Amino acid sequence: MKALTRATAATTALAALLALTACSSKAKDDGGDGDKGAGGVKTGDGVTSETIDLGVLTDMTGVYATLGKSVTQAQQLYVDQTNADGGICGRKLKLTVRDHGYDPQKAVAAYTELEPKVLGFAQFIGSPFVAAVEQRVDANKGLVLPQAWSANLLGSPYVRVVGSTYDLETINAIDFLMKEKGLKKGDKLGHVYFEGDYGENALKGSKHMAGEAGLTVVEQKIKPTDNDMTAQVSALKKAGVKAVVISAGPRQAASLVGVAAAGRFDVPVIGNNSAFAPQLLATQSGPALMKNYYVASPTLPIGADTAEAKKLVGDYRKAHPKDSLDNGVVAGWTAASVFGEALKAACEKKDLTREGVGKALLTLDDFDAGFGVTQNFSDPKAPSSKESVILQPDKKATGGMKVVRQPSAADAATDYTAGG
């Protein structure tokens, strides 16, 4: 998955836009009698006797177009297969997709357009955009499963983070560096991070782990437009860091690892789940990435040795033979599966209103879409998991990633409150 940041310009634009659109936000009460649909099931926005309409707010043309494409195609595959099996609650699923191109005005405008028409959102890329409409989401009660892992999104009963948040993921990443890659008490740890929600939430994790483990964090804050990491590598090398965490995008990770290799700065580098794309293995940084780079992920990769993963690989390749496999496929499939399970649970209660689906999600406390990590959605104040999988780039592996440490949570992560 890609880096989700809150740049100053985006924040300013969002503030201006929200000032114009706030008056249009209206509270809805789906907890009443509602409309009775097929089978005596209560329904509301986005649900008819024949269909359940889910919104998708994605990036197909902006900086995270690769992620948005994979996530959306995986979710459409889930919908197609579910409908072929008869749908959910006697209804066919439908995705209504809007491409915001990672533009703040387009993202908020697309939410405003679709919100009255859909039951909820199976995808919303961009933590700053989700945060900007979070109060409206809570008022409208339409469930949102963001492709974002900032702990700042926790607490809402209707915006639910799937997997470990960036701070927890970073704690698990550093735990791996200490147990497997020689980082030890007294060492300096470099952290290159995007300004905004994503990077700064990840930095909280590294600072917490540094306090627990006796490390010193050497910070290097960058912008999403900073693609050349030469200056950052020089500063970290001069500081004498023994390992580096990068909370940025794939381009920045490839530059950092490549520049470090060229300068004989031979230290392990680990990125958050947003900081890798398999296409990087075909660049000149590919060999260095396979040698010295690792990624912390909320689930097993698309090439995992599970029956569900193997089936998804086959089905996705059949549906999209010209597209590469990556972990965006896993993220999209997992989120769609979670939404589907909530719909099934709501159907059992005969309540497909927005509020009914939100309540149904709270009952999912032991869900695994087949990628190794159990998700627990019973507490809106917590991420659905504290575990991470450590992956390593490998051009021979399906999806370009192999597992080097199975799903686990560091002791420091287990005792840590996300966002703390």
Solvent accessible surface area in square Angstrom, and as a share of the most:
residue,aa,sasa,rsa
1,M,14,0.06
2,K,17,0.07
3,A,0,0.00
4,L,0,0.00
5,T,5,0.03
6,R,81,0.29
7,A,29,0.23
8,T,104,0.60
9,A,80,0.62
10,A,17,0.13
11,T,55,0.32
12,T,89,0.52
13,A,26,0.20
14,L,9,0.04
15,A,63,0.49
16,A,58,0.45
17,L,28,0.14
18,L,41,0.20
19,A,79,0.61
20,L,136,0.68
21,T,23,0.13
22,A,59,0.46
23,C,121,0.72
24,S,60,0.39
25,S,34,0.22
26,K,105,0.44
27,A,86,0.67
28,K,30,0.13
29,D,112,0.58
30,D,16,0.08
31,G,43,0.42
32,G,36,0.35
33,D,121,0.63
34,G,43,0.42
35,D,102,0.53
36,K,140,0.59
37,G,23,0.22
38,A,45,0.35
39,G,62,0.60
40,G,38,0.36
41,V,4,0.03
42,K,39,0.17
43,T,9,0.05
44,G,25,0.24
45,D,38,0.20
46,G,15,0.15
47,V,12,0.07
48,T,75,0.44
49,S,64,0.41
50,E,126,0.57
51,T,48,0.28
52,I,0,0.00
53,D,21,0.11
54,L,6,0.03
55,G,0,0.00
56,V,0,0.00
57,L,0,0.00
58,T,0,0.00
59,D,0,0.00
60,M,70,0.31
61,T,106,0.62
62,G,26,0.25
63,V,111,0.64
64,Y,14,0.05
65,A,30,0.23
66,T,56,0.32
67,L,2,0.01
68,G,0,0.00
69,K,85,0.36
70,S,7,0.05
71,V,0,0.00
72,T,12,0.07
73,Q,28,0.12
74,A,0,0.00
75,Q,0,0.00
76,Q,69,0.31
77,L,17,0.08
78,Y,22,0.08
79,V,4,0.02
80,D,73,0.38
81,Q,49,0.22
82,T,18,0.11
83,N,31,0.16
84,A,88,0.68
85,D,128,0.66
86,G,45,0.43
87,G,20,0.19
88,I,6,0.03
89,C,27,0.16
90,G,64,0.62
91,R,2,0.01
92,K,97,0.41
93,L,8,0.04
94,K,107,0.45
95,L,21,0.10
96,T,24,0.14
97,V,53,0.31
98,R,85,0.31
99,D,58,0.30
100,H,1,0.00
101,G,21,0.20
102,Y,38,0.15
103,D,50,0.26
104,P,21,0.13
105,Q,97,0.43
106,K,122,0.52
107,A,0,0.00
108,V,0,0.00
109,A,52,0.40
110,A,11,0.08
111,Y,3,0.01
112,T,42,0.24
113,E,66,0.30
114,L,1,0.00
115,E,12,0.06
116,P,59,0.37
117,K,113,0.48
118,V,1,0.00
119,L,2,0.01
120,G,1,0.01
121,F,3,0.01
122,A,2,0.01
123,Q,0,0.00
124,F,0,0.00
125,I,0,0.00
126,G,0,0.00
127,S,0,0.00
128,P,1,0.00
129,F,1,0.00
130,V,0,0.00
131,A,29,0.22
132,A,24,0.19
133,V,0,0.00
134,E,29,0.13
135,Q,159,0.71
136,R,24,0.09
137,V,1,0.00
138,D,53,0.27
139,A,36,0.28
140,N,3,0.02
141,K,41,0.17
142,G,7,0.07
143,L,2,0.01
144,V,0,0.00
145,L,0,0.00
146,P,3,0.02
147,Q,4,0.02
148,A,0,0.00
149,W,8,0.03
150,S,0,0.00
151,A,8,0.06
152,N,80,0.41
153,L,0,0.00
154,L,31,0.16
155,G,37,0.36
156,S,4,0.03
157,P,59,0.37
158,Y,21,0.08
159,V,1,0.01
160,R,5,0.02
161,V,4,0.02
162,V,17,0.10
163,G,0,0.00
164,S,0,0.00
165,T,0,0.00
166,Y,0,0.00
167,D,0,0.00
168,L,0,0.00
169,E,0,0.00
170,T,0,0.00
171,I,0,0.00
172,N,0,0.00
173,A,2,0.02
174,I,0,0.00
175,D,12,0.06
176,F,5,0.02
177,L,0,0.00
178,M,48,0.22
179,K,136,0.58
180,E,100,0.45
181,K,77,0.33
182,G,59,0.57
183,L,5,0.03
184,K,125,0.53
185,K,160,0.68
186,G,61,0.59
187,D,15,0.08
188,K,84,0.36
189,L,0,0.00
190,G,0,0.00
191,H,0,0.00
192,V,0,0.00
193,Y,11,0.04
194,F,4,0.02
195,E,33,0.15
196,G,9,0.09
197,D,8,0.04
198,Y,0,0.00
199,G,0,0.00
200,E,75,0.34
201,N,5,0.02
202,A,0,0.00
203,L,15,0.07
204,K,91,0.39
205,G,0,0.00
206,S,0,0.00
207,K,101,0.43
208,H,60,0.27
209,M,13,0.06
210,A,8,0.06
211,G,67,0.64
212,E,114,0.51
213,A,20,0.16
214,G,32,0.31
215,L,15,0.07
216,T,74,0.43
217,V,31,0.18
218,V,31,0.18
219,E,71,0.32
220,Q,41,0.18
221,K,117,0.50
222,I,3,0.02
223,K,112,0.47
224,P,45,0.28
225,T,112,0.65
226,D,51,0.26
227,N,69,0.35
228,D,97,0.50
229,M,0,0.00
230,T,71,0.41
231,A,70,0.54
232,Q,28,0.13
233,V,8,0.05
234,S,67,0.43
235,A,39,0.30
236,L,1,0.00
237,K,99,0.42
238,K,184,0.78
239,A,32,0.25
240,G,36,0.35
241,V,3,0.02
242,K,112,0.47
243,A,0,0.00
244,V,0,0.00
245,V,1,0.00
246,I,0,0.00
247,S,0,0.00
248,A,0,0.00
249,G,4,0.03
250,P,15,0.10
251,R,167,0.61
252,Q,7,0.03
253,A,0,0.00
254,A,10,0.08
255,S,23,0.15
256,L,3,0.01
257,V,3,0.02
258,G,20,0.20
259,V,40,0.23
260,A,5,0.04
261,A,55,0.43
262,A,90,0.70
263,G,36,0.34
264,R,216,0.79
265,F,19,0.08
266,D,98,0.51
267,V,18,0.10
268,P,20,0.13
269,V,2,0.01
270,I,0,0.00
271,G,1,0.01
272,N,2,0.01
273,N,7,0.04
274,S,0,0.00
275,A,0,0.00
276,F,15,0.06
277,A,11,0.08
278,P,25,0.16
279,Q,83,0.37
280,L,20,0.10
281,L,21,0.11
282,A,98,0.76
283,T,67,0.39
284,Q,178,0.79
285,S,14,0.09
286,G,0,0.00
287,P,92,0.58
288,A,16,0.12
289,L,0,0.00
290,M,52,0.23
291,K,133,0.56
292,N,32,0.16
293,Y,0,0.00
294,Y,13,0.05
295,V,5,0.03
296,A,0,0.00
297,S,4,0.03
298,P,11,0.07
299,T,17,0.10
300,L,16,0.08
301,P,2,0.01
302,I,1,0.00
303,G,34,0.33
304,A,8,0.06
305,D,122,0.63
306,T,35,0.20
307,A,81,0.63
308,E,88,0.40
309,A,0,0.00
310,K,125,0.53
311,K,124,0.52
312,L,4,0.02
313,V,16,0.09
314,G,41,0.39
315,D,35,0.18
316,Y,1,0.01
317,R,125,0.46
318,K,177,0.75
319,A,50,0.39
320,H,45,0.20
321,P,106,0.67
322,K,198,0.84
323,D,40,0.21
324,S,61,0.40
325,L,12,0.06
326,D,10,0.05
327,N,24,0.12
328,G,3,0.03
329,V,0,0.00
330,V,2,0.01
331,A,14,0.11
332,G,0,0.00
333,W,41,0.14
334,T,7,0.04
335,A,2,0.02
336,A,6,0.04
337,S,9,0.06
338,V,0,0.00
339,F,1,0.01
340,G,1,0.01
341,E,50,0.23
342,A,0,0.00
343,L,0,0.00
344,K,89,0.38
345,A,21,0.16
346,A,0,0.00
347,C,31,0.19
348,E,147,0.66
349,K,158,0.67
350,K,111,0.47
351,D,25,0.13
352,L,0,0.00
353,T,1,0.01
354,R,3,0.01
355,E,35,0.16
356,G,6,0.05
357,V,1,0.01
358,G,6,0.05
359,K,124,0.52
360,A,6,0.05
361,L,0,0.00
362,L,64,0.32
363,T,85,0.49
364,L,26,0.13
365,D,81,0.42
366,D,112,0.58
367,F,32,0.13
368,D,66,0.34
369,A,15,0.12
370,G,6,0.06
371,F,3,0.01
372,G,33,0.32
373,V,3,0.02
374,T,65,0.38
375,Q,3,0.01
376,N,65,0.33
377,F,0,0.00
378,S,57,0.37
379,D,66,0.34
380,P,31,0.19
381,K,155,0.66
382,A,35,0.27
383,P,10,0.06
384,S,5,0.03
385,S,11,0.07
386,K,65,0.28
387,E,57,0.26
388,S,1,0.01
389,V,0,0.00
390,I,1,0.00
391,L,0,0.00
392,Q,23,0.10
393,P,2,0.01
394,D,29,0.15
395,K,135,0.57
396,K,184,0.78
397,A,29,0.22
398,T,48,0.28
399,G,13,0.12
400,G,6,0.06
401,M,8,0.04
402,K,85,0.36
403,V,46,0.27
404,V,60,0.34
405,R,41,0.15
406,Q,113,0.50
407,P,31,0.20
408,S,37,0.24
409,A,35,0.27
410,A,5,0.04
411,D,115,0.59
412,A,14,0.11
413,A,0,0.00
414,T,80,0.46
415,D,122,0.63
416,Y,8,0.03
417,T,104,0.61
418,A,16,0.12
419,G,29,0.28
420,G,67,0.64
